C-alpha cells in the first residue's frame, strides 16, 4: 500500500486523550495482549489492511500500544504501528520509514475542543448491567456505551480491578473506570473486536517508551502537508 495512504489510515488510531482515571488495584507495570477479530465490513471495497493483534504496555505513567496489521490480499504484507505516550507527548512511530509523528498533549486537548465545538466529537455514557463475565481469568462486568442521541451503541467487558492505559488509545472508552478486556470499534472500513487473551504484570524495559534517535520526528501538521504534496 502507498506510504502516505498507510500513514493517513493508521493515524485514525491517534484519538483523544482520556483524563486520569480513578485509582485501581496495582498494575504499575506489565503488558496486555489482545486478539482482534473482524465483525463487519462497512464499505463495498474496504481497505484490505486490517488489525489482527494489539499489545498495550504500561510502566508507571508511560504507555505504549502496538498494532499488528495484515493485508488480506497478501498475508506476507504486514505492518506494525506503534503509538507511545511519554512525558513529551504522543508519538505514532512508522518503523519502516524511520519516522515518528508527534502530537503534544495540549494539541490533543485543543483538537478535542475544536471537534466538540463543530459537532464532530461523540461522547458516550456508560450503562452498567451488573452482569459478571470471566475473561482471561479476570472477572469483568458487561457494560453498554451509548452516544448522546442513542444512534451509536456498543458493549464492553470491563475489569474494575485492573488499572491499565488501554482507554487512553480509544476515545469512546474514556468514560470507563477500569480496563476493557473486550470491546468493539469502527476501524476505517471495518467493525472489529478486541479480546484480551493475556494480562501479564511483569517488568517492562523503559526503552520501549523512548523514540528511536534515528527516527525523524515531525508534527501532525507537517505529516498532512507531506500527504497533500504527494497528491
C-alpha positions in Angstrom: 0.0 0.0 0.0 1.2 3.5 -0.8 3.3 5.0 2.0 1.2 8.1 2.7 -2.1 6.2 2.4 -0.9 3.9 5.1 0.1 6.8 7.3 -3.3 8.6 6.9 -5.2 5.4 7.5 -3.3 4.4 10.6 -3.3 7.9 12.0 -7.0 7.2 12.8 -5.6 5.3 15.7 -4.4 8.6 17.3 -7.5 9.7 19.1 -8.5 11.9 22.0 -6.7 12.0 25.4 -8.6 10.5 28.3 -8.1 12.1 31.6 -6.6 10.3 34.6 -9.0 7.6 35.9 -9.8 6.7 39.5 -7.2 4.7 41.3 -7.4 0.9 40.6 -5.7 -2.0 42.2 -2.0 -2.3 41.3 -0.9 -2.8 37.8 2.0 -0.5 37.7 3.9 -2.4 35.1 3.2 -5.0 32.5 1.6 -5.9 29.2 -1.8 -6.8 27.9 -2.3 -8.8 24.7 -5.5 -8.7 22.6 -6.5 -10.7 19.6 -8.5 -8.7 17.0 -11.4 -10.2 15.0 -13.3 -8.6 12.1 -17.0 -8.5 12.7 -18.5 -6.5 9.9 -17.5 -4.9 6.6 -18.7 -1.3 6.3 -18.0 -0.5 2.6 -18.2 -2.2 -0.7 -14.5 -2.0 -1.4 -12.8 -1.9 2.1 -9.1 -1.4 2.7 -7.5 -4.9 2.8 -5.2 -3.8 5.7 -6.7 -4.9 8.9 -5.6 -5.1 12.6 -5.1 -8.7 13.9 -3.4 -8.1 17.2 -2.8 -5.4 19.8 -0.3 -5.1 22.7 -0.5 -2.4 25.4 2.5 -1.8 27.6 2.5 0.2 30.9 5.3 1.4 33.1 4.1 3.9 35.7 2.7 6.8 33.7 4.2 5.6 30.4 2.1 3.8 27.8 2.9 2.0 24.5 0.4 0.5 22.0 1.5 -1.9 19.2 -0.9 -2.8 16.4 -0.1 -5.6 14.0 -1.8 -5.3 10.6 -2.1 -7.8 7.8 -3.0 -7.3 4.2 -5.9 -9.7 3.4 -4.8 -9.9 -0.2 -1.2 -10.6 0.6 -0.6 -12.1 4.1 3.1 -11.6 3.8 2.4 -7.8 3.7 2.4 -6.9 7.4 2.8 -3.6 9.3 3.4 -2.8 12.9 2.1 0.5 14.1 3.5 1.8 17.4 2.0 4.6 19.5 3.9 5.9 22.5 2.7 8.2 25.2 5.5 9.6 27.3 6.4 12.9 29.0 7.0 14.6 25.7 3.7 13.8 24.0 2.1 11.2 21.8 4.2 9.7 19.0 3.0 7.5 16.1 6.1 5.6 15.1 6.5 4.5 11.4 9.2 1.9 11.9 9.7 1.1 8.2 10.0 4.7 7.3 12.1 5.7 10.4 9.6 8.4 11.2 7.7 9.5 14.3 4.6 11.8 14.2 4.3 14.0 17.3 1.2 15.5 18.8 1.6 17.3 22.1 -1.0 16.8 24.9 -2.0 20.5 24.5 -2.6 20.0 20.8 -4.6 16.9 21.5 -6.8 18.7 24.0 -7.4 21.6 21.6 -8.3 19.2 18.8 -10.9 17.6 21.1 -12.3 21.0 22.0 -12.5 22.1 18.3 -14.2 18.8 17.3 -16.7 19.2 20.1 -17.4 22.8 19.0 -18.0 21.7 15.4 -20.2 18.7 16.4 -17.6 16.2 15.3 -17.0 14.6 18.7 -19.2 11.8 20.0 -19.4 11.4 23.8 -20.5 8.2 25.3 -22.3 7.4 28.6 -21.8 4.1 30.4 -24.8 1.9 31.3 -23.8 -0.9 33.7 -25.7 -4.2 33.7 -24.4 -5.9 36.8 -23.7 -9.0 34.7 -20.3 -10.6 35.6 -18.3 -12.4 32.9 -15.0 -14.1 33.3 -12.4 -13.3 30.7 -8.7 -14.3 30.7 -9.2 -15.5 34.3 -10.4 -12.0 35.3 -13.9 -11.0 36.5 -15.5 -8.3 34.3 -18.8 -6.5 34.1 -20.7 -6.2 30.9 -21.5 -2.5 30.2 -23.0 -0.6 27.3 -21.7 2.6 25.9 -24.2 4.9 24.1 -23.7 8.3 22.5 -25.9 11.3 23.3 -28.6 10.6 20.8 -28.5 6.8 21.0 -27.5 6.4 17.4 -24.3 4.6 18.3 -24.0 1.8 20.9 -21.6 -0.9 21.7 -20.8 -3.2 24.7 -17.6 -3.8 26.6 -16.4 -6.2 29.3 -14.7 -4.1 31.9 -12.5 -5.1 34.8 -12.8 -2.6 37.7 -9.8 -4.4 39.4 -7.2 -3.6 36.7 -5.6 -0.2 36.1 -4.1 -0.1 32.6 -3.8 2.6 29.9 -6.0 0.9 27.3 -8.7 3.6 27.4 -6.1 6.3 26.5 -5.9 4.9 23.0 -9.7 4.7 22.3 -11.7 7.9 22.8 -15.1 6.3 23.1 -13.8 4.3 26.1 -12.5 7.3 28.0 -15.5 7.3 30.4 -14.8 3.8 31.6 -13.3 3.2 35.1 -11.0 0.2 34.9 -9.8 -1.8 31.9 -11.9 -3.0 29.0 -10.9 -6.6 28.2 -13.3 -6.9 25.3 -14.8 -4.1 23.2 -15.6 -3.3 19.5 -14.9 -0.2 17.4 -15.0 1.0 13.8 -11.6 1.0 12.2 -11.7 2.6 8.7 -13.9 0.2 6.7 -14.5 -2.5 9.3 -16.1 -3.2 12.7 -13.5 -5.1 14.7 -13.5 -6.6 18.2 -10.6 -6.6 20.7 -10.5 -9.5 23.2 -7.8 -9.8 25.9 -6.0 -13.2 25.8 -3.3 -12.4 28.3 -2.7 -9.9 31.1 0.8 -10.0 32.4 2.1 -7.9 35.3 5.9 -8.0 34.6 8.9 -5.8 34.2 8.9 -3.7 31.1 12.1 -2.2 29.6 12.0 1.6 29.8 13.5 1.9 26.3 10.1 0.7 24.9 8.8 4.2 25.7 11.6 6.1 24.0 11.7 7.3 20.4 14.5 5.8 18.3 17.1 8.6 18.0 17.5 7.6 14.3 13.8 8.5 13.6 12.8 11.8 12.0 10.2 13.4 14.3 7.6 15.6 12.6 4.4 17.2 13.7 0.9 16.1 12.6 0.7 19.3 10.5 3.9 18.5 8.7 2.7 15.0 8.0 -0.6 16.3 6.5 1.4 18.8 4.4 3.5 15.9 3.1 0.4 14.0 2.2 -1.0 17.0 0.2 2.3 17.4 -1.6 2.2 13.8 -2.9 -1.3 14.2 -4.3 
